[in-house]
Amino acid sequence: MFPLLGEGIWSTIQERIGYRVQGTIRDIMDGKYYIDLCKEGQFLHNKSNISFIFNTDGAPLYSSSSVSLFPVFLAINELPSPER
């Protein structure tokens, strides 16, 4: 059910970091700003560092409640989009 658990996730990330087609934008890793962060001296130049997309939004649990729920979504950019 979850093929990328454990070591599989890290090996998938490392494979994707090493694979990039010049001039073709297919995913976030091909974008100008991501590529700039991969240059020497930048955060993503170290292959042990990864980047995330972090989203959250609040929603009331039900209309007459003062209690809200804030789900958090965290996606690893370096994973292929189907596994994110």
Phi and psi in degrees as GROMACS dihedral restraints (atoms count N, CA, C in turn):
[ dihedral_restraints ]
;  ai    aj    ak    al  type     phi  dphi    fc
    3     4     5     6     1  -118.7    20    10
    4     5     6     7     1    86.7    20    10
    6     7     8     9     1   -68.9    20    10
    7     8     9    10     1   -14.0    20    10
    9    10    11    12     1  -104.9    20    10
   10    11    12    13     1    20.1    20    10
   12    13    14    15     1   -72.3    20    10
   13    14    15    16     1   151.3    20    10
   15    16    17    18     1    66.3    20    10
   16    17    18    19     1  -134.4    20    10
   18    19    20    21     1   -61.7    20    10
   19    20    21    22     1   -26.4    20    10
   21    22    23    24     1   -60.0    20    10
   22    23    24    25     1   -36.5    20    10
   24    25    26    27     1   -64.2    20    10
   25    26    27    28     1   -48.7    20    10
   27    28    29    30     1   -64.9    20    10
   28    29    30    31     1   -40.2    20    10
   30    31    32    33     1   -67.9    20    10
   31    32    33    34     1   -36.4    20    10
   33    34    35    36     1   -63.4    20    10
   34    35    36    37     1   -43.2    20    10
   36    37    38    39     1   -61.6    20    10
   37    38    39    40     1   -46.4    20    10
   39    40    41    42     1   -64.5    20    10
   40    41    42    43     1   -37.3    20    10
   42    43    44    45     1   -63.5    20    10
   43    44    45    46     1   -43.9    20    10
   45    46    47    48     1   -67.2    20    10
   46    47    48    49     1   -34.5    20    10
   48    49    50    51     1   -63.3    20    10
   49    50    51    52     1   -37.8    20    10
   51    52    53    54     1   -79.8    20    10
   52    53    54    55     1   -10.4    20    10
   54    55    56    57     1  -111.9    20    10
   55    56    57    58     1   114.4    20    10
   57    58    59    60     1  -149.5    20    10
   58    59    60    61     1   134.7    20    10
   60    61    62    63     1   -98.0    20    10
   61    62    63    64     1   122.2    20    10
   63    64    65    66     1   -63.9    20    10
   64    65    66    67     1   134.2    20    10
   66    67    68    69     1    79.8    20    10
   67    68    69    70     1    -1.5    20    10
   69    70    71    72     1  -114.7    20    10
   70    71    72    73     1   124.5    20    10
   72    73    74    75     1  -103.4    20    10
   73    74    75    76     1   109.5    20    10
   75    76    77    78     1  -116.8    20    10
   76    77    78    79     1   -19.0    20    10
   78    79    80    81     1  -156.5    20    10
   79    80    81    82     1   178.0    20    10
   81    82    83    84     1   -59.6    20    10
   82    83    84    85     1   -30.9    20    10
   84    85    86    87     1   -69.6    20    10
   85    86    87    88     1   -14.5    20    10
   87    88    89    90     1   -94.5    20    10
   88    89    90    91     1    -4.3    20    10
   90    91    92    93     1   -75.1    20    10
   91    92    93    94     1   157.1    20    10
   93    94    95    96     1   -58.1    20    10
   94    95    96    97     1   -47.0    20    10
   96    97    98    99     1   -69.4    20    10
   97    98    99   100     1   -36.8    20    10
   99   100   101   102     1   -64.5    20    10
  100   101   102   103     1   -45.6    20    10
  102   103   104   105     1   -61.6    20    10
  103   104   105   106     1   -39.5    20    10
  105   106   107   108     1   -60.8    20    10
  106   107   108   109     1   -37.5    20    10
  108   109   110   111     1   -72.1    20    10
  109   110   111   112     1   -14.0    20    10
  111   112   113   114     1   -90.7    20    10
  112   113   114   115     1    -7.2    20    10
  114   115   116   117     1   -71.4    20    10
  115   116   117   118     1   159.4    20    10
  117   118   119   120     1   -55.1    20    10
  118   119   120   121     1   134.8    20    10
  120   121   122   123     1    90.3    20    10
  121   122   123   124     1    -9.5    20    10
  123   124   125   126     1   -98.4    20    10
  124   125   126   127     1   165.4    20    10
  126   127   128   129     1   -57.1    20    10
  127   128   129   130     1   -44.3    20    10
  129   130   131   132     1   -85.8    20    10
  130   131   132   133     1     2.5    20    10
  132   133   134   135     1   -66.1    20    10
  133   134   135   136     1   -33.5    20    10
  135   136   137   138     1   -74.7    20    10
  136   137   138   139     1   119.3    20    10
  138   139   140   141     1   -68.2    20    10
  139   140   141   142     1    -9.4    20    10
  141   142   143   144     1   -85.5    20    10
  142   143   144   145     1   -11.4    20    10
  144   145   146   147     1   -92.1    20    10
  145   146   147   148     1   144.1    20    10
  147   148   149   150     1  -130.3    20    10
  148   149   150   151     1   165.9    20    10
  150   151   152   153     1  -120.8    20    10
  151   152   153   154     1   157.4    20    10
  153   154   155   156     1  -129.6    20    10
  154   155   156   157     1   157.6    20    10
  156   157   158   159     1  -108.9    20    10
  157   158   159   160     1   126.4    20    10
  159   160   161   162     1  -120.0    20    10
  160   161   162   163     1   121.4    20    10
  162   163   164   165     1  -130.6    20    10
  163   164   165   166     1   145.7    20    10
  165   166   167   168     1  -150.9    20    10
  166   167   168   169     1   156.5    20    10
  168   169   170   171     1  -157.0    20    10
  169   170   171   172     1   142.7    20    10
  171   172   173   174     1   -93.8    20    10
  172   173   174   175     1   145.6    20    10
  174   175   176   177     1  -147.8    20    10
  175   176   177   178     1   136.1    20    10
  177   178   179   180     1   -66.2    20    10
  178   179   180   181     1   143.6    20    10
  180   181   182   183     1   -63.9    20    10
  181   182   183   184     1   -39.5    20    10
  183   184   185   186     1  -155.3    20    10
  184   185   186   187     1   162.2    20    10
  186   187   188   189     1   -60.5    20    10
  187   188   189   190     1   -32.8    20    10
  189   190   191   192     1   -96.1    20    10
  190   191   192   193     1    13.2    20    10
  192   193   194   195     1  -101.6    20    10
  193   194   195   196     1   148.3    20    10
  195   196   197   198     1   -95.2    20    10
  196   197   198   199     1     3.2    20    10
  198   199   200   201     1   -94.7    20    10
  199   200   201   202     1   133.9    20    10
  201   202   203   204     1  -117.5    20    10
  202   203   204   205     1   158.1    20    10
  204   205   206   207     1  -114.4    20    10
  205   206   207   208     1   133.1    20    10
  207   208   209   210     1  -120.7    20    10
  208   209   210   211     1    87.3    20    10
  210   211   212   213     1   -66.9    20    10
  211   212   213   214     1   146.3    20    10
  213   214   215   216     1  -118.2    20    10
  214   215   216   217     1   131.5    20    10
  216   217   218   219     1  -118.9    20    10
  217   218   219   220     1   124.5    20    10
  219   220   221   222     1  -127.2    20    10
  220   221   222   223     1   121.4    20    10
  222   223   224   225     1  -120.5    20    10
  223   224   225   226     1   134.3    20    10
  225   226   227   228     1   -84.2    20    10
  226   227   228   229     1   116.8    20    10
  228   229   230   231     1   -61.0    20    10
  229   230   231   232     1   -31.5    20    10
  231   232   233   234     1   -78.1    20    10
  232   233   234   235     1    -8.6    20    10
  234   235   236   237     1   -81.9    20    10
  235   236   237   238     1   149.9    20    10
  237   238   239   240     1   -60.4    20    10
  238   239   240   241     1   148.1    20    10
  240   241   242   243     1   -56.0    20    10
  241   242   243   244     1   -37.2    20    10
  243   244   245   246     1   -63.8    20    10
  244   245   246   247     1   -28.9    20    10
  246   247   248   249     1   -88.1    20    10
  247   248   249   250     1   -16.1    20    10
